[in-house]
Amino acid sequence: MAEKWADLRRATVDAALGATGTTPATLRQALARGEAPEGLERLVERIRREPHRVSDEDLSALRARYTEDQVFEIVLATTVGVAGDKLDAALAALAATEEP
């Protein structure tokens, strides 16, 4: 089942985490893994654990250090990482329930 969409998933991840952006690709890749540099820990943790609680105040605090495009890329990279983790977990659960 996962193979059907593997190419599209890979292209999406590559575009979000590897393409040229306003933030370094290495930062975006680290954020996707849940590795937050100083100053981004709170936002990354909130996106990973309680995304419904991310507020305008969380993002406003970043705008003192980052441009609007950079804030977008930071949130997107973190979200892409979380989505990939959740998809992998769901696929593993499905595979575990399949009969041999």
Contacts in CASP RR format, 6 or more apart in sequence:
PFRMAT RR
TARGET T0000
AUTHOR 0000-0000-0000
METHOD contacts of the structure
MODEL  1
MAEKWADLRRATVDAALGATGTTPATLRQALARGEAPEGLERLVERIRRE
PHRVSDEDLSALRARYTEDQVFEIVLATTVGVAGDKLDAALAALAATEEP
1 91 0 8 1.000
1 94 0 8 1.000
2 91 0 8 1.000
9 84 0 8 1.000
9 87 0 8 1.000
12 80 0 8 1.000
13 32 0 8 1.000
13 80 0 8 1.000
13 84 0 8 1.000
16 28 0 8 1.000
16 32 0 8 1.000
16 76 0 8 1.000
16 77 0 8 1.000
16 80 0 8 1.000
17 25 0 8 1.000
17 28 0 8 1.000
17 29 0 8 1.000
17 32 0 8 1.000
17 77 0 8 1.000
17 80 0 8 1.000
18 25 0 8 1.000
18 28 0 8 1.000
18 29 0 8 1.000
19 25 0 8 1.000
21 69 0 8 1.000
21 73 0 8 1.000
22 67 0 8 1.000
22 69 0 8 1.000
22 70 0 8 1.000
22 73 0 8 1.000
23 66 0 8 1.000
23 70 0 8 1.000
23 73 0 8 1.000
23 74 0 8 1.000
23 77 0 8 1.000
27 37 0 8 1.000
27 74 0 8 1.000
27 77 0 8 1.000
28 73 0 8 1.000
28 74 0 8 1.000
28 76 0 8 1.000
28 77 0 8 1.000
29 77 0 8 1.000
30 36 0 8 1.000
30 37 0 8 1.000
31 40 0 8 1.000
31 44 0 8 1.000
31 74 0 8 1.000
31 77 0 8 1.000
31 78 0 8 1.000
31 81 0 8 1.000
32 77 0 8 1.000
32 78 0 8 1.000
32 80 0 8 1.000
32 81 0 8 1.000
33 81 0 8 1.000
34 44 0 8 1.000
34 48 0 8 1.000
34 78 0 8 1.000
34 81 0 8 1.000
36 43 0 8 1.000
36 44 0 8 1.000
36 45 0 8 1.000
39 65 0 8 1.000
40 62 0 8 1.000
40 74 0 8 1.000
42 58 0 8 1.000
43 54 0 8 1.000
43 58 0 8 1.000
43 59 0 8 1.000
43 62 0 8 1.000
43 74 0 8 1.000
43 75 0 8 1.000
43 78 0 8 1.000
44 78 0 8 1.000
46 53 0 8 1.000
46 54 0 8 1.000
46 58 0 8 1.000
47 54 0 8 1.000
47 75 0 8 1.000
47 78 0 8 1.000
47 79 0 8 1.000
47 82 0 8 1.000
48 78 0 8 1.000
48 82 0 8 1.000
51 79 0 8 1.000
51 82 0 8 1.000
54 75 0 8 1.000
59 71 0 8 1.000
59 75 0 8 1.000
62 71 0 8 1.000
62 74 0 8 1.000
63 71 0 8 1.000
66 74 0 8 1.000
END
